[in-house]
Amino acid sequence: MQNNYYGSLPDTGFVRLSTILKIIPVGKSTWYAGMKTGQFPKPTKIAGKRITAWRVEDIKRLIETGNNQINKINNEDDNGQLRLF
């Protein structure tokens, strides 16, 4: 049975960033900043290093255990201060 949070993620394999951002509510620049700090998984290069994709298992793990991280990132401003509204 597939968890509702997974949306259209396959059981295994790789997904592109456009698919991830439909499921995880952050922008592209926030995603890359989170990768740099280790809050989000790093991608894998496939097809001769021409395609950037993420392992489905890593994204599912982030969804299961990282909802607090996503909410924290969405509620901080550029100075790391918590936004109240």
MDTraj code that builds the backbone (N, CA, C; nanometers):
import mdtraj as md
import numpy as np

residues = "MET GLN ASN ASN TYR TYR GLY SER LEU PRO ASP THR GLY PHE VAL ARG LEU SER THR ILE LEU LYS ILE ILE PRO VAL GLY LYS SER THR TRP TYR ALA GLY MET LYS THR GLY GLN PHE PRO LYS PRO THR LYS ILE ALA GLY LYS ARG ILE THR ALA TRP ARG VAL GLU ASP ILE LYS ARG LEU ILE GLU THR GLY ASN ASN GLN ILE ASN LYS ILE ASN ASN GLU ASP ASP ASN GLY GLN LEU ARG LEU PHE".split()
xyz = np.array([
    [0.0839, -0.1182, 0.0000],
    [0.0000, 0.0000, 0.0000],
    [0.0881, 0.1241, 0.0000],
    [0.0539, 0.2240, -0.0788],
    [0.1346, 0.3440, -0.0919],
    [0.0834, 0.4529, 0.0020],
    [0.1761, 0.5162, 0.0737],
    [0.1417, 0.6245, 0.1647],
    [0.0951, 0.7457, 0.0844],
    [-0.0066, 0.8174, 0.1327],
    [-0.0580, 0.9349, 0.0629],
    [0.0472, 1.0431, 0.0448],
    [0.1436, 1.0522, 0.1354],
    [0.2474, 1.1545, 0.1250],
    [0.3383, 1.1307, 0.0050],
    [0.3432, 1.0105, -0.0452],
    [0.4341, 0.9780, -0.1535],
    [0.3826, 1.0245, -0.2888],
    [0.2575, 1.0618, -0.2978],
    [0.2041, 1.1096, -0.4242],
    [0.2269, 1.0103, -0.5361],
    [0.2964, 1.0534, -0.6376],
    [0.3170, 0.9688, -0.7553],
    [0.4552, 0.9046, -0.7580],
    [0.5189, 0.8899, -0.6429],
    [0.6517, 0.8280, -0.6393],
    [0.6423, 0.6786, -0.6685],
    [0.7332, 0.6280, -0.7504],
    [0.7374, 0.4825, -0.7718],
    [0.7912, 0.4129, -0.6468],
    [0.7815, 0.2813, -0.6431],
    [0.8305, 0.2072, -0.5267],
    [0.9827, 0.2159, -0.5153],
    [1.0527, 0.2064, -0.6260],
    [1.1987, 0.2170, -0.6284],
    [1.2400, 0.2920, -0.7536],
    [1.3670, 0.3263, -0.7603],
    [1.4185, 0.3927, -0.8789],
    [1.4639, 0.5343, -0.8483],
    [1.4507, 0.6210, -0.9486],
    [1.4967, 0.7583, -0.9376],
    [1.3866, 0.8542, -0.9793],
    [1.3899, 0.9756, -0.9230],
    [1.2945, 1.0801, -0.9612],
    [1.3698, 1.2100, -0.9840],
    [1.3147, 1.2923, -1.0697],
    [1.3723, 1.4226, -1.0997],
    [1.3196, 1.5255, -1.0002],
    [1.3857, 1.6392, -0.9943],
    [1.3506, 1.7433, -0.8974],
    [1.2087, 1.7950, -0.9167],
    [1.1635, 1.8052, -1.0401],
    [1.0278, 1.8551, -1.0641],
    [0.9225, 1.7680, -0.9953],
    [0.9461, 1.6375, -0.9920],
    [0.8540, 1.5460, -0.9233],
    [0.8618, 1.5646, -0.7725],
    [0.9826, 1.5801, -0.7213],
    [1.0023, 1.5981, -0.5769],
    [0.9321, 1.7238, -0.5282],
    [0.9457, 1.8324, -0.6038],
    [0.8890, 1.9603, -0.5603],
    [0.7371, 1.9634, -0.5671],
    [0.6765, 1.8673, -0.6362],
    [0.5308, 1.8542, -0.6347],
    [0.4834, 1.7915, -0.5046],
    [0.5721, 1.7184, -0.4378],
    [0.5372, 1.6452, -0.3163],
    [0.5860, 1.7189, -0.1915],
    [0.7046, 1.7768, -0.1993],
    [0.7650, 1.8461, -0.0854],
    [0.7538, 1.9960, -0.1109],
    [0.6855, 2.0693, -0.0241],
    [0.6514, 2.2101, -0.0504],
    [0.7654, 2.3086, -0.0258],
    [0.8692, 2.3001, -0.1053],
    [0.9783, 2.3977, -0.0994],
    [1.0118, 2.4398, -0.2416],
    [1.0779, 2.5533, -0.2558],
    [1.1204, 2.6001, -0.3865],
    [1.2520, 2.5361, -0.4268],
    [1.2873, 2.5559, -0.5526],
    [1.4093, 2.4970, -0.6068],
    [1.5331, 2.5465, -0.5321],
    [1.5413, 2.6780, -0.5078],
    [1.6591, 2.7321, -0.4394],
    [1.6662, 2.6837, -0.2950],
    [1.5515, 2.6689, -0.2306],
    [1.5486, 2.6153, -0.0940],
    [1.5954, 2.4707, -0.0932],
    [1.5534, 2.3937, -0.1940],
    [1.5949, 2.2537, -0.2043],
    [1.7468, 2.2444, -0.2155],
    [1.8055, 2.3240, -0.3060],
    [1.9509, 2.3186, -0.3249],
    [2.0261, 2.3689, -0.2016],
    [1.9718, 2.4689, -0.1333],
    [2.0340, 2.5155, -0.0088],
    [2.0283, 2.4058, 0.0969],
    [1.9175, 2.3330, 0.1038],
    [1.9038, 2.2222, 0.1974],
    [1.9985, 2.1077, 0.1657],
    [2.0250, 2.0854, 0.0380],
    [2.1237, 1.9835, -0.0005],
    [2.2620, 2.0243, 0.0482],
    [2.2928, 2.1522, 0.0331],
    [2.4251, 2.2023, 0.0720],
    [2.4491, 2.1866, 0.2217],
    [2.3438, 2.2055, 0.3017],
    [2.3576, 2.1935, 0.4475],
    [2.3350, 2.0517, 0.4982],
    [2.2951, 1.9600, 0.4088],
    [2.2726, 1.8218, 0.4489],
    [2.1312, 1.7929, 0.4968],
    [2.0416, 1.8897, 0.4861],
    [1.9035, 1.8670, 0.5294],
    [1.8237, 1.7862, 0.4270],
    [1.8628, 1.7941, 0.3016],
    [1.7969, 1.7188, 0.1957],
    [1.8989, 1.6275, 0.1293],
    [1.8539, 1.5142, 0.0743],
    [1.9484, 1.4196, 0.0125],
    [2.0149, 1.4775, -0.1120],
    [2.1343, 1.4297, -0.1382],
    [2.2077, 1.4711, -0.2576],
    [2.1650, 1.3836, -0.3754],
    [2.1738, 1.4377, -0.4951],
    [2.1302, 1.3620, -0.6135],
    [2.2357, 1.2646, -0.6618],
    [2.1958, 1.1855, -0.7579],
    [2.2829, 1.0930, -0.8284],
    [2.2823, 1.1328, -0.9751],
    [2.3969, 1.1249, -1.0377],
    [2.4052, 1.1500, -1.1818],
    [2.3850, 1.0178, -1.2541],
    [2.2931, 1.0149, -1.3502],
    [2.2673, 0.8934, -1.4264],
    [2.2756, 0.9244, -1.5760],
    [2.2723, 0.8217, -1.6553],
    [2.2786, 0.8321, -1.8015],
    [2.4022, 0.9098, -1.8449],
    [2.5167, 0.8617, -1.8029],
    [2.6412, 0.9252, -1.8433],
    [2.6629, 1.0607, -1.7795],
    [2.6107, 1.0789, -1.6596],
    [2.6242, 1.2030, -1.5822],
    [2.5525, 1.3218, -1.6453],
    [2.4570, 1.2962, -1.7322],
    [2.3830, 1.4047, -1.7964],
    [2.2510, 1.4343, -1.7259],
    [2.2037, 1.3411, -1.6452],
    [2.0745, 1.3570, -1.5790],
    [2.0954, 1.3541, -1.4279],
    [2.0358, 1.4515, -1.3599],
    [2.0404, 1.4566, -1.2147],
    [1.9088, 1.4019, -1.1617],
    [1.9169, 1.3047, -1.0715],
    [1.7967, 1.2443, -1.0145],
    [1.8254, 1.2020, -0.8711],
    [1.7187, 1.1808, -0.7965],
    [1.7297, 1.1398, -0.6567],
    [1.6711, 1.0007, -0.6410],
    [1.7308, 0.9229, -0.5510],
    [1.6791, 0.7886, -0.5227],
    [1.5440, 0.8007, -0.4533],
    [1.4470, 0.7261, -0.5000],
    [1.3132, 0.7290, -0.4406],
    [1.3196, 0.6948, -0.2917],
    [1.4042, 0.6002, -0.2565],
    [1.4153, 0.5594, -0.1167],
    [1.4590, 0.6763, -0.0289],
    [1.5508, 0.7597, -0.0787],
    [1.5963, 0.8770, -0.0018],
    [1.4845, 0.9786, 0.0161],
    [1.4050, 0.9984, -0.0869],
    [1.2949, 1.0944, -0.0795],
    [1.1860, 1.0431, 0.0152],
    [1.1558, 0.9145, 0.0084],
    [1.0565, 0.8580, 0.1006],
    [1.1039, 0.8691, 0.2450],
    [1.2335, 0.8459, 0.2681],
    [1.2891, 0.8587, 0.4038],
    [1.2767, 1.0038, 0.4513],
    [1.3029, 1.0986, 0.3627],
    [1.2887, 1.2396, 0.3981],
    [1.1444, 1.2715, 0.4353],
    [1.0509, 1.2200, 0.3593],
    [0.9093, 1.2438, 0.3877],
    [0.8719, 1.1838, 0.5230],
    [0.9188, 1.0634, 0.5498],
    [0.8833, 0.9958, 0.6747],
    [0.9464, 1.0608, 0.7968],
    [1.0716, 1.1023, 0.7852],
    [1.1434, 1.1514, 0.9027],
    [1.1753, 1.2995, 0.8986],
    [1.1552, 1.3633, 0.7832],
    [1.2014, 1.4995, 0.7701],
    [1.0951, 1.6059, 0.7649],
    [0.9708, 1.5746, 0.7959],
    [0.8672, 1.6765, 0.7903],
    [0.8982, 1.7941, 0.8820],
    [0.9581, 1.7692, 0.9964],
    [0.9941, 1.8787, 1.0865],
    [1.0999, 1.9682, 1.0248],
    [1.1961, 1.9089, 0.9513],
    [1.2997, 1.9885, 0.8850],
    [1.2379, 2.0774, 0.7774],
    [1.1470, 2.0237, 0.7000],
    [1.0831, 2.1002, 0.5933],
    [1.0058, 2.2166, 0.6530],
    [0.9279, 2.1904, 0.7578],
    [0.8508, 2.2962, 0.8213],
    [0.9421, 2.4030, 0.8800],
    [1.0535, 2.3630, 0.9384],
    [1.1475, 2.4585, 0.9953],
    [1.2047, 2.5482, 0.8860],
    [1.2446, 2.4907, 0.7750],
    [1.3020, 2.5690, 0.6652],
    [1.1985, 2.6673, 0.6107],
    [1.0756, 2.6235, 0.5939],
    [0.9717, 2.7104, 0.5396],
    [0.9375, 2.8252, 0.6334],
    [0.9655, 2.8119, 0.7618],
    [0.9296, 2.9142, 0.8580],
    [1.0456, 3.0025, 0.9012],
    [1.1598, 2.9930, 0.8341],
    [1.2735, 3.0782, 0.8652],
    [1.2935, 3.1796, 0.7543],
    [1.3350, 3.3000, 0.7935],
    [1.3667, 3.3994, 0.6910],
    [1.5139, 3.3837, 0.6508],
    [1.5648, 3.4748, 0.5698],
    [1.7006, 3.4641, 0.5180],
    [1.8075, 3.4731, 0.6269],
    [1.7737, 3.5278, 0.7417],
    [1.8694, 3.5385, 0.8515],
    [1.8592, 3.4243, 0.9510],
    [1.7798, 3.3238, 0.9181],
    [1.7622, 3.2103, 1.0083],
    [1.6648, 3.2380, 1.1216],
    [1.5941, 3.3495, 1.1147],
    [1.4972, 3.3857, 1.2176],
    [1.3617, 3.3245, 1.1849],
    [1.2939, 3.2784, 1.2852],
    [1.1630, 3.2161, 1.2664],
    [1.0622, 3.3213, 1.2239],
    [0.9884, 3.2938, 1.1153],
    [0.8825, 3.3824, 1.0708],
    [0.7540, 3.3464, 1.1439],
    [0.6831, 3.4435, 1.1921],
    [0.5592, 3.4183, 1.2649],
    [0.4381, 3.4229, 1.1745],
    [0.4489, 3.4851, 1.0595],
    [0.3379, 3.4906, 0.9651],
    [0.3896, 3.5082, 0.8256],
])
top = md.Topology()
chain = top.add_chain()
for i, resn in enumerate(residues, 1):
    res = top.add_residue(resn, chain, resSeq=i)
    for name in ("N", "CA", "C"):
        top.add_atom(name, md.element.get_by_symbol(name[0]), res)
traj = md.Trajectory(xyz[None], top)
